């Protein structure tokens, strides 16, 4: 077992530009400075991209100005993100805000005042959850104070710090692609950003170590089943994943596991009901069910399956509704996707033609009405829902357990034919499995390593 000092030193080596991960990726883009282009015109950015000065009048809300960092916070392989801003000069009115915002948020308001942004304002200590109305959160701040923002991608929450001390969780269920953002509406206001080039005032390494220990404790409490139990759970998981609810119940009863899978049965039943609605073309009802049972999935419009569902809604409207109704739907629900990248623009182009044909069945695009399209959307939705469920600490133990079992089966037919020892090959295989887990998830997959689990 490694002592606490060694573990903390190792944690420090895994902090880069405010991002905490198990294995850093030198090719990964992460915030390093303020963007001198992606900003309001009333802000000036220093040559090194860290200091921001407000040049506006600061007399009314229309004088507010914000900017974003040069890159979004990475969405895979990262457990925590943290950055700080020092208030060099609070200015006349002290209207300064720090937070996170998405790419499409207008920059003429302070962070948190617009939808898809979250912020903390130093003049009154209020937090703003994406609207112009704030609520009590933390202390006021002044010239010389250092304010920090931390996004915990493991817990999907966000908190702020003042002079090295956490103020407490400000926002929960934070998901999506966000940039660090700062805004000013105070004549003479100046702030200085720190994305990790200089030591942080807040002990982010110590916080990361505590999060790792808490996660590791949760992981080690997960029961690792024996080989028979593992294979029976694999079968049950497969059946539930693919919507064979009754078969899964019957099999679970046969192997004595029916009582153990109650939560999984409930989850799988909800998934199947929603996916069946999609297969029947009842997209409105499916969206309502998602809002009730899986609201976090609909929170970020950039999630691909949300876009696919909206496109399918347009397809279903085109079966019966007038062109005017289709056009209104497209303008209200699909317009925002036209500037979100090639993947979205291509999908949009495939369905937007529907607004031009009164009778789609007699048009060159009648293939859009085929039921196979509904099935594809339903399958993708099921995969996305399963992904929502996958963010759980037992992933590490299960990944290790399953990868070990698969490796043992493979090794049994190749014993003596390979150049490395059995133990070396086993460790290598587990590390590769966990590397894949980190590549496609945040949180637990990013904050723990195989060494952590073995030492735990």
C-alpha positions in Angstrom: 0.0 0.0 0.0 1.3 3.4 -0.9 1.3 6.1 1.8 -0.8 9.2 1.5 2.1 11.5 0.6 3.2 9.3 -2.3 -0.4 9.1 -3.5 -0.8 12.9 -3.4 2.4 13.4 -5.3 1.2 11.0 -8.0 -2.1 13.0 -8.2 -0.1 16.2 -8.8 1.5 14.6 -11.8 -1.9 14.0 -13.3 -3.0 17.7 -13.2 -2.5 19.5 -16.5 -4.0 22.9 -17.2 -6.6 22.5 -14.5 -7.7 19.1 -15.9 -7.4 16.0 -13.6 -7.1 12.7 -15.4 -5.4 9.3 -14.9 -3.4 9.3 -18.1 -2.9 12.7 -19.8 -3.2 13.0 -23.6 -0.8 15.5 -25.0 -2.9 15.8 -28.1 -6.1 16.7 -26.2 -7.2 20.3 -26.5 -8.0 22.1 -23.2 -8.4 25.7 -22.0 -5.1 27.5 -21.8 -6.1 31.2 -22.0 -8.9 33.6 -22.8 -9.9 33.8 -26.5 -9.1 37.2 -27.9 -11.6 36.6 -30.8 -14.5 34.9 -29.1 -15.4 37.9 -26.9 -17.5 41.0 -26.7 -15.9 44.2 -28.2 -15.9 46.0 -24.8 -13.2 43.7 -23.5 -9.5 43.9 -24.2 -7.3 40.8 -23.7 -3.6 41.0 -22.9 -0.9 39.6 -25.3 -0.5 36.4 -23.2 -4.3 35.9 -23.2 -4.7 35.9 -19.4 -5.6 39.4 -18.4 -9.0 40.9 -19.4 -9.8 44.6 -19.1 -13.3 46.2 -19.4 -13.5 49.3 -21.6 -17.2 49.9 -21.6 -19.3 52.4 -19.7 -20.8 49.8 -17.3 -24.0 51.8 -16.8 -26.7 49.3 -17.7 -27.2 45.6 -18.5 -26.6 46.3 -22.2 -23.0 47.3 -21.3 -22.1 43.8 -20.0 -19.4 41.9 -21.8 -18.1 38.3 -21.6 -15.6 36.1 -23.3 -14.8 32.4 -23.4 -11.5 30.4 -23.1 -9.7 29.2 -26.2 -10.9 25.6 -26.0 -13.8 23.8 -24.4 -13.3 21.5 -21.3 -12.5 18.0 -22.6 -15.5 15.6 -22.5 -13.6 12.3 -22.3 -11.0 11.0 -19.9 -11.3 14.0 -17.6 -12.5 13.8 -14.0 -12.2 17.4 -12.8 -11.6 20.8 -14.4 -10.6 23.9 -12.4 -9.4 27.4 -13.2 -9.1 30.7 -11.2 -9.6 34.4 -11.8 -7.9 37.1 -9.7 -9.8 40.4 -9.4 -7.0 42.8 -10.2 -9.5 45.7 -10.0 -13.2 45.4 -9.2 -14.0 48.7 -11.0 -16.8 51.1 -10.2 -19.8 48.8 -9.9 -18.1 45.5 -9.2 -20.3 43.7 -11.7 -18.0 40.7 -12.5 -19.0 37.1 -13.1 -17.2 33.8 -13.5 -18.6 30.5 -14.8 -19.0 28.2 -17.7 -20.9 28.8 -21.0 -21.5 26.8 -24.2 -20.4 27.9 -27.6 -23.7 29.3 -28.8 -24.3 31.6 -25.8 -24.3 35.3 -26.6 -21.4 37.3 -25.0 -23.3 40.5 -24.1 -24.4 39.3 -20.6 -22.5 38.0 -17.6 -22.0 34.2 -17.3 -25.1 32.5 -16.0 -27.5 35.2 -17.2 -28.2 33.3 -20.5 -29.5 29.8 -21.1 -26.7 27.2 -21.4 -24.4 29.2 -19.1 -23.8 29.0 -15.3 -22.2 31.7 -13.3 -21.3 33.3 -9.9 -21.4 37.1 -9.6 -19.1 38.8 -7.2 -21.1 42.0 -6.6 -23.8 40.2 -4.6 -22.6 36.6 -4.2 -25.5 35.3 -6.2 -25.4 32.3 -8.5 -27.1 32.4 -11.9 -28.4 29.1 -13.4 -28.9 30.2 -17.0 -31.4 33.0 -16.4 -31.4 36.7 -15.5 -32.6 35.8 -12.0 -30.0 34.8 -9.5 -30.3 33.3 -6.0 -28.2 33.5 -2.8 -25.1 31.4 -2.9 -21.8 32.8 -1.6 -19.9 35.8 -0.3 -19.3 39.1 -2.2 -15.8 39.5 -3.5 -13.5 42.5 -4.0 -10.2 43.6 -5.5 -7.4 41.2 -4.7 -9.7 38.2 -4.2 -9.1 35.0 -6.2 -12.3 33.2 -7.4 -12.2 29.7 -8.8 -14.6 27.4 -10.6 -14.5 23.6 -10.5 -16.5 21.3 -12.7 -16.6 17.8 -11.2 -17.4 15.5 -14.1 -17.5 12.5 -11.9 -20.4 14.0 -9.9 -21.7 16.2 -12.7 -21.7 19.2 -10.3 -20.0 22.5 -10.1 -18.7 24.6 -7.3 -16.8 27.9 -6.8 -14.0 28.9 -4.5 -12.9 32.1 -2.9 -9.3 32.6 -1.8 -8.6 28.9 -1.8 -11.8 27.7 0.1 -14.8 26.0 -1.5 -18.1 27.9 -1.3 -20.1 24.7 -1.8 -21.9 23.1 -4.7 -23.6 25.7 -6.8 -25.1 23.6 -9.7 -25.9 19.9 -10.1 -26.5 17.8 -13.2 -24.0 19.8 -15.3 -23.7 18.1 -18.6 -22.6 19.3 -22.1 -19.8 21.0 -23.8 -18.7 24.1 -21.8 -16.0 26.7 -21.9 -14.7 28.7 -18.9 -16.1 32.2 -19.2 -15.7 35.5 -17.4 -17.7 38.7 -17.8 -17.5 42.3 -16.7 -19.8 45.3 -16.5 -17.8 47.5 -14.2 -15.9 50.5 -15.5 -12.2 50.0 -14.9 -12.6 46.3 -14.1 -9.6 44.0 -14.7 -9.3 40.3 -14.0 -6.4 37.8 -14.5 -7.0 34.2 -15.4 -5.0 31.2 -14.3 -5.5 27.9 -16.3 -2.7 26.1 -14.5 0.5 27.8 -15.6 0.8 29.2 -12.1 0.0 27.4 -8.8 -3.7 27.6 -7.9 -4.7 29.1 -4.6 -7.2 26.3 -4.1 -5.7 22.9 -3.4 -7.1 21.1 -6.4 -4.6 18.3 -6.0 -5.8 17.6 -2.5 -9.4 17.8 -3.6 -8.7 15.4 -6.5 -7.0 13.0 -4.0 -10.1 13.0 -1.8 -12.4 12.4 -4.7 -10.2 9.5 -5.8 -10.2 7.9 -2.4 -14.0 8.3 -2.1 -14.5 6.7 -5.6 -12.1 4.0 -4.8 -13.9 3.2 -1.6 -17.2 2.9 -3.6 -15.5 0.7 -6.1 -14.0 -1.7 -3.6 -17.4 -2.2 -1.9 -18.9 -3.6 -5.1 -19.2 -7.3 -4.9 -17.1 -9.1 -7.6 -19.1 -12.3 -8.4 -17.6 -15.7 -9.1 -17.3 -17.0 -12.6 -20.8 -18.6 -12.7 -22.4 -15.5 -11.3 -20.5 -13.3 -13.7 -21.7 -15.3 -16.8 -25.3 -15.4 -15.6 -25.1 -11.6 -15.0 -23.7 -11.2 -18.5 -26.7 -13.1 -19.9 -29.2 -11.1 -17.8 -27.6 -7.8 -18.8 -27.7 -8.7 -22.5 -31.4 -9.6 -22.3 -32.3 -6.4 -20.5 -30.1 -4.3 -22.7 -32.0 -5.6 -25.8 -35.5 -5.3 -24.2 -36.2 -9.0 -23.6 -37.7 -8.2 -20.3 -39.9 -11.3 -19.7 -37.1 -13.6 -20.8 -34.7 -11.8 -18.5 -37.1 -12.2 -15.6 -37.6 -15.9 -16.3 -33.8 -16.6 -16.6 -33.1 -14.5 -13.4 -35.7 -16.6 -11.5 -34.0 -19.8 -12.7 -30.6 -18.7 -11.5 -31.9 -17.2 -8.2 -31.2 -13.6 -9.1 -34.7 -12.1 -9.6 -34.7 -10.1 -6.4 -31.2 -8.7 -7.2 -32.2 -7.2 -10.5 -35.3 -5.2 -9.4 -33.7 -1.8 -10.2 -32.3 -3.1 -13.5 -35.7 -4.5 -14.5 -37.4 -1.2 -13.8 -34.8 0.7 -15.8 -35.0 -1.7 -18.7 -38.8 -1.6 -18.8 -38.7 2.2 -19.0 -36.2 2.1 -21.8 -38.3 -0.5 -23.7 -41.5 1.6 -23.3 -39.8 4.7 -24.7 -38.1 2.9 -27.5 -41.4 1.2 -28.5 -43.0 4.6 -28.7 -40.3 5.6 -31.2 -40.8 2.4 -33.2 -44.5 3.3 -33.4 -43.7 6.8 -34.6 -45.1 8.4 -31.4 -42.1 10.8 -31.0 -43.9 13.5 -29.0 -44.9 10.8 -26.4 -41.4 9.5 -26.3 -39.9 12.9 -25.7 -42.4 13.5 -22.8 -41.4 10.1 -21.3 -37.8 11.0 -21.6 -38.5 14.3 -19.9 -40.1 12.4 -17.0 -37.7 9.5 -16.6 -34.4 10.8 -18.1 -34.5 14.6 -18.0 -30.7 15.0 -18.1 -30.7 13.5 -21.6 -32.7 16.3 -23.0 -30.9 19.1 -21.2 -28.2 19.5 -23.8 -29.5 19.8 -27.4 -26.1 18.9 -28.7 -26.5 15.3 -27.6 -26.8 13.4 -31.0 -29.8 11.3 -30.0 -31.8 14.5 -29.1 -31.1 15.8 -32.6 -32.1 12.4 -34.2 -35.3 12.4 -32.3 -36.2 15.9 -33.4 -35.5 15.0 -37.0 -37.7 12.0 -36.6 -40.4 14.2 -35.2 -40.3 16.2 -38.5 -40.6 12.9 -40.5 -43.7 11.9 -38.5 -45.2 15.4 -39.0 -44.7 15.0 -42.7 -46.9 12.0 -42.9 -50.0 14.0 -42.2 -49.4 17.7 -41.4 -49.5 20.6 -43.8 -46.2 22.2 -45.1 -46.8 25.2 -42.8 -46.8 23.0 -39.7 -43.6 21.3 -40.8 -41.9 24.6 -41.5 -42.9 26.0 -38.1 -41.5 22.9 -36.4 -38.2 23.0 -38.3 -37.7 26.7 -37.5 -38.4 26.2 -33.8 -36.6 23.0 -33.1 -34.0 22.4 -35.8 -32.7 25.9 -36.6 -30.1 25.8 -33.9 -28.3 22.8 -35.4 -27.4 24.4 -38.7 -24.1 25.8 -37.3 -23.2 22.9 -35.0 -20.9 21.0 -37.4 -20.9 18.6 -40.3 -22.5 15.7 -38.6 -25.6 17.8 -37.7 -25.7 19.8 -41.0 -25.7 16.5 -43.0 -28.5 15.0 -40.9 -30.4 18.3 -41.2 -30.1 18.3 -44.9 -31.5 14.8 -45.1 -34.8 15.8 -43.5 -35.3 19.5 -44.2 -36.4 18.7 -47.7 -39.6 17.4 -46.2 -41.0 20.9 -45.8 -41.1 21.2 -49.6 -43.4 18.2 -50.6 -47.1 18.2 -49.9 -47.3 14.4 -50.4 -44.1 12.8 -49.2 -45.1 9.3 -50.3 -45.0 10.5 -53.9 -41.8 12.4 -53.5 -38.2 11.3 -54.2 -37.7 11.1 -50.5 -40.4 8.6 -49.6 -37.7 6.3 -48.2 -37.7 8.5 -45.1 -41.1 7.0 -44.2 -39.7 3.5 -44.0 -40.1 1.9 -40.6 -36.4 0.9 -40.7 -35.6 4.6 -40.0 -37.7 4.4 -36.8 -36.0 1.2 -35.8 -32.6 2.8 -36.2 -33.5 5.8 -34.1 -35.0 3.5 -31.4 -31.8 1.4 -31.3 -29.6 4.5 -31.0 -31.9 5.8 -28.2 -31.6 2.5 -26.4 -27.8 2.7 -26.6 -27.8 6.3 -25.3 -30.1 5.4 -22.4 -27.8 2.5 -21.5 -24.9 4.9 -21.6 -26.8 7.1 -19.0 -26.9 4.1 -16.7 -23.3 3.1 -17.3 -21.8 6.0 -15.2 -21.4 3.9 -12.1 -18.4 3.0 -9.9 -19.0 -0.7 -10.4 -17.8 -0.2 -14.0 -14.3 -0.6 -12.8 -14.8 -3.8 -11.0 -17.0 -5.2 -13.7 -14.6 -4.2 -16.4 -11.7 -5.8 -14.6 -13.8 -8.9 -13.9 -15.2 -9.4 -17.4 -11.9 -8.6 -19.1 -10.2 -11.0 -16.9 -12.7 -13.8 -17.7 -12.4 -13.2 -21.4 -8.6 -13.1 -21.2 -8.5 -16.4 -19.2 -10.6 -18.1 -21.9 -8.3 -16.8 -24.6 -5.1 -17.6 -22.7 -6.3 -21.1 -22.1 -5.9 -21.9 -25.8 -2.6 -20.0 -26.2 -0.7 -21.0 -23.1 3.0 -21.4 -23.8 2.7 -19.8 -27.3 3.3 -16.2 -26.3 6.4 -14.3 -25.3 5.2 -12.8 -22.0 4.2 -14.3 -18.7 0.6 -14.9 -17.8 0.6 -12.2 -15.2 2.1 -9.6 -17.6 -0.5 -10.4 -20.3 -3.3 -10.2 -17.7 -2.2 -6.8 -16.4 -1.7 -5.5 -20.0 -5.2 -6.6 -21.0 -6.9 -5.0 -18.0 -5.0 -1.7 -18.6 -6.1 -1.7 -22.2 -9.8 -2.3 -21.2 -9.7 0.6 -18.7 -8.0 2.8 -21.3 -11.0 2.3 -23.5 -13.3 3.1 -20.6 -11.5 6.3 -20.0 -11.6 7.2 -23.7 -15.4 7.1 -23.8 -16.4 8.3 -20.3 -15.6 11.0 -17.8 -15.7 10.8 -14.0 -14.8 7.4 -12.5 -13.0 6.2 -15.6 -10.8 9.2 -15.5 -9.9 9.5 -11.9 -8.9 5.9 -11.2 -6.3 3.6 -12.7 -5.5 -0.1 -12.5 -2.8 0.7 -10.0 -5.3 2.4 -7.7 -7.7 -0.6 -7.8 -4.9 -3.1 -7.2 -3.5 -1.0 -4.3 -7.0 -0.5 -2.9 
